[in-house]
Amino acid sequence: MEALSTSRRALGLALALLLTACPKTTTPVRGGGTGEPPDKEPFPTQPAVEARQDAAADAALAQAIETAARAPDKKQAAEVLLTVRRDYPGTTASQEALYRAGVLYFEAGDYPNARKAFKELLFENPLFREAKDAKYKLALCAMEVGDYREAYQLFFSLAAGAEGAERDSFLQDAALAAEGAGLFGEALDIRVELAGGAKTPEAQAAAVARVEKLVEGRAAFVDVARVAEALSPRHPAWPVLTFKLARIYYHLRDWTRLEETLQRFLRETPDHPFAGQASELLARATRRVEVSPKTVGVLLPMSGRYKPIGEAVLRGVQLALNGSDVELIIKDTQGEVMVAGQAMEQLAFDEGAIAVLGPLLPEDSRRAALVAEELQVPLLTMTRVEGITQIGPHVFRNMLTNSAQAEAMADYAVNVRGFKRFAVLYPNLSYGVEMANGFWDEVLERGGVIRGAERYAHDQTTFTAEAKKLVGRYYLEDRLDYMEGVREINASDQDAFRRRKAIDKLKSGLEPVVDFDAIFIPDDWTRVSLIGPALAVEDIITNACDPRDLERIRKTTGKRDLKTVTLLGSNTWSSPKGRSGLPELVERGGKFVTCSVYVDGFFIDSQRPATRRFVNAFRDAYKDIDKDPGLLEAIGYDSALMLRQIIEKQRPRTRGELRDALSNLKNFEGATGRTSFNEQREAVKPLFLLSVESRGVKELKPEDLAAGGSGS
């Protein structure tokens, strides 16, 4: 269960070890980030062709130079010179003509042809009298056409043979080319050397600014560590690199190295502009173990589109903590992932929260859980997303999940009602698919079978086709009784009109194939109220709870093979009260939804003592909002009350002690049921099984469940 957490810790350790393994070197300029220059010189070091002096070639070159000078543009002039190259290969005049053509192409902005000319010249004779200029112009051509890696190699090679200002200029160009090629380690090496060699304060400040820009957005942390560890604190780039290294340690949660690095930074450069931030970061790291035992953080969306659900949970949380001395620190996640992570850090470092409640949204919760696990802060989240507690041992969850609903519904149907055969009718969206799959798996695990499964569009409003498919009245060619009847009709001596009439009568008289005891429909109550009548049209009887009701229907229809099918649902069946005072599911669905059973994590009319106490307290405390509590308010209430009881009764002084207390919580009597945490830190509780009747919705009592009744 803690594999993910373990792997993250292992990754952090590996990264830290990698940092310590970086080789130290006194050579500031490197290639490949390994302390070595580029793999090899881009060109040979000796001439590949021994050029000869030729009088005719020299005369042709002189004539070509004069003709080129009169050419209308530089490209045509270059082509004139290349005739000497073609006519007199292997001569000194040929190489001179090639160089001059390359220069003309370069000046004309024809970089591909200039590049071709210079490359050919340098491969043929790297000792040509203007080889340095040719190599420089070739590097500029490579930059122009986007071959930054070649440009970096050329500029670096030029810098190796230069001194003073010329060397610095080549290095500046090499750094730009390396950045363009994505060689950020190489670029960092060059930028650091240039900063160290700057001659004026202004030049040094500009060079350090370039180093800072590189380490902030591009250079890998291993390169930052490698370069920083090789520098003296007196180097102008040392503070920038060291402070960046400290922030890397912060994100790796390597507290020991973080504190050592920041302490050295402040000791060596106490007056640096980053000193204030370094002091604050060091203080924050030190506060990570400082806990306020009665401070609880809350992460909820208190603004934006999810504000209403955040406010609902907060009402429950505040009700649970009313009258206690627990300090509640509320952070607005705004429904944004990064904000949730930052807020989690603030609660841990700045507020000293001993535990945190929330968040609700899937991605917010994942991010907050990752940060909570890294900082070892107990997090009691209220998200539905599956697998959240697998992030690590400090992550708990108290919320109704899809898997818990599927398990409870299957357990009731198979083990209490004795159903063995099921159909599933579900919407084609993630919730419907997940619930259908979960219920299917739970049924199979209990020895049941799924006889049919049909899905429909999430915004569908008519369900005739799906109902027909469930009972075998849609794909008639698959029914033996229908095909035999058609053959008999076609073999008769009736005319075509009467045969069509006979086939229509055969279709309407086909008995439904109801080979299931119940249908699971994980959809919203508004759609369920439309599905019920569609099922009834296909002779799927869902409202005969009493055997006498079923017998009356048989007599009325004349169909002796009819059987009762129970509709089963999820918590999305819960509906607000309508004008009659009954749930809108009952008002709209009428008799077609009676005798159904669905599951929920909270039921406002429950007679469970803890639930009644919560509902009454909520109504007294929030008279002004004229709104009854729902699942969100109840979950917020229970989650906060758990922490309150632990803080007041067990008085944990550390986050570890609170985590252990929460892990061992058993039989907590809350508004959502008697709750315990299992080994995966998931809240386990008996859910509310609710029966739909003509007079409303009622909770199935323990005696109903024990007797296998429907509670009607």
C-alpha positions, 0 to 999 in steps of 0.5 A, a space after each residue: 500500500 505504501 509502494 508509491 511513497 517508498 518509491 518517491 523516497 527512494 527517488 529522492 535518495 537517489 537524486 541526493 546521492 547523484 548530487 554528492 557524486 558529481 566530480 569536482 574540477 578546476 576547469 571552468 569551461 567544459 563540453 558535454 557537462 563532463 569536464 571535457 571539451 566537445 568530442 572532437 575538433 569539427 575539422 581535420 588538423 592537417 590538409 586533406 589535399 596538398 594544393 599546388 601552385 598553378 600559373 594558369 589557375 592563378 591567371 584564371 582566378 585573377 580574371 574571375 575576381 575582376 569579372 565578379 567585381 562587375 557582377 550585378 549581385 554577390 551570388 552571381 559573383 560567387 558563381 563566377 569564382 566557383 568556375 575556377 574551383 571547378 576548372 582547376 581542382 587541387 590548386 591554391 587558386 581553387 581554395 582561394 576561389 572557394 573561400 571568396 565565394 563563401 564570403 560572397 554568399 555569406 554577405 548576400 545572406 545565402 547561408 546554406 551555400 556559404 556554409 557548404 563552401 566553408 565546410 568544403 574548404 576547411 575539410 580540404 585545408 584546415 590550415 588555409 590562410 583565412 581558416 579562422 575567418 572561414 570557421 567563424 563565418 561557418 559558425 554564424 551560418 550554422 546559427 542562422 540555419 538553426 544547427 546550434 550544436 555545430 555552431 557551439 562546437 565551432 565557437 568553442 573550438 575558436 575560443 580554445 585558440 584565442 585569448 583576451 577579449 577575442 576569447 570572451 567574444 567566442 565564448 559568448 557566442 558558444 554559450 548562445 549556441 549551446 543554449 539553442 542546442 539544449 546543451 544547458 550544462 555546457 552553457 552554464 560552464 561557459 557563463 560561469 567562466 565569463 562571470 569570473 573573468 569579467 573586468 568591470 563591475 557592470 560586466 560582472 553584474 551582466 554576466 551573473 544575471 545571465 548565469 541566474 537566468 540559465 539556472 532558473 529556467 533551464 540548467 539541470 540540477 545535477 549541472 547546478 550542483 556540479 558547477 557550484 561545488 567546484 567554485 570558491 565562495 569568492 566567485 561572483 556566480 557562487 551565490 546564485 548557484 548555491 541559493 539555487 542548489 538550496 532550493 533544489 534541496 528544499 524540493 527534494 525534502 533533503 533537510 540536512 543538505 538544505 540547512 547546511 547549504 543555507 548556513 554556508 550561504 549566509 556565512 559566506 555572503 551575508 550581504 547578498 541580495 538573496 540573503 533575506 530569502 535564504 534566511 526565510 527559507 532556513 527558518 521555514 525549514 527549521 519550523 517544519 518540526 515545530 507543531 502547534 498541537 491544537 491547530 488544524 488546517 483546512 484546504 477547500 475551494 472557497 472561491 471560483 466555480 467550486 465555492 458552494 461545495 467548499 462552503 458546504 464542507 466548511 459549515 460541517 467542519 465549523 459546527 464540529 469544532 464549535 466550543 472547542 479550543 482547536 484553532 482552524 486555519 482555512 486555506 482557499 485552494 481556488 480549485 487549482 492544483 498548484 495553489 493546493 500544494 502551496 497552501 499545504 506547505 503554508 499550513 505545515 511550515 508557517 502555521 504549524 498545523 498538526 493535521 489538515 482536512 481536505 481537499 475535495 477535488 481529485 487533482 487538488 487532493 493528489 497534489 496536497 497528498 503528495 506534499 503532505 506525505 513529503 512533509 509527514 503531515 497527517 492529511 484527512 482528505 474528503 475526495 472521491 478519487 480512488 487510490 488516494 491513500 496509496 500515496 503514503 501513510 500520512 494520507 487518510 480519506 473519509 468520503 463516500 467512494 464509488 467502490 464503497 457504494 458498489 460493494 455495499 449495493 452488491 452485498 445487500 442484493 446478493 447476501 441479504 435479498 438473495 439475488 443471483 442474476 443481474 442486469 446493468 443499465 448505465 450512462 456512458 460517462 466516467 462515473 457510470 462506467 466506473 460504478 457499473 464495472 465496480 458493481 459487476 466485479 462485486 457481484 461476481 465475487 459473491 457468486 452472482 452473474 450479470 445477464 445483461 448490460 446496456 449503456 446509453 448517452 449521458 444526456 439521453 431522455 428516452 430508453 425504449 431501445 435499451 429496455 427492449 435490449 434487456 428483455 430480448 425484444 430488440 434483436 429479434 433475429 437472435 430469438 428462436 421462437 420469433 424466427 420459427 414463427 416467421 418461417 411458419 408465417 412465410 410458409 403459409 398461403 396468406 398474401 403479403 399484406 396478411 403475412 406482414 400483419 401476422 409478423 407484427 402480431 408475432 412481435 407484439 406478442 413476444 414474451 419478455 426474457 426477464 432472466 435477472 432479479 435486479 437492475 443496477 442503474 448508477 445515474 442521476 435521479 432525474 434520469 432514473 425517473 424516466 427509465 422506470 416507465 420505459 422498463 414497465 412498457 417492456 413488462 419489467 415489473 419493478 413496483 410489486 414489492 408484495 407478492 399480492 401486488 404481483 398476482 394482481 398484475 398477472 391477473 390484469 395482464 393475463 401473463 402468468 410468467 411475470 416476475 418482480 425486478 428490483 431497481 438498485 441505485 447509487 447515491 445520485 438517486 438522492 433528490 431534494 424535496 418536491 412541492 408535495 414534500 416527497 423526494 422529487 424521485 418519488 414525485 416524478 418516478 411515481 409507482 415505477 420507482 417504488 420498491 427500489 433500493 439505493 445506497 448513500 453515505 448520509 440520510 437526513 431522515 435517518 433515526 441513527 442517534 448520531 445522525 439525528 444529533 448532527 441534523 438537529 445541531 445543524 438546523 439550530 446553528 444555520 437557521 439563517 441559510 434555510 438549508 438542510 445538511 447533505 453528504 458534504 456537510 456531514 462528511 466535513 462534520 465527522 472529519 473535524 469531529 474525529 480530529 477534535 476528539 483525538 486532540 482533546 482526549 489523547 493530546 498528541 504533541 507531534 504529527 506522528 502521534 496524531 497520525 497513529 491515533 487516527 490510524 487506530 480510530 475505531 467505531 467513531 459514532 458520526 453523522 455518516 455512520 460508525 467509522 473506523 480506518 482500515 489498513 489502507 487508511 480508508 474510512 470504513 462504515 455501514 452505508 445507508 440503504 434506502 428503500 423507495 416507497 410511495 410515501 417517500 424514502 426510508 432507511 432499511 433497519 437492521 432487522 430488515 437487513 437481517 430478515 432479507 426484507 425490502 423494508 416496505 
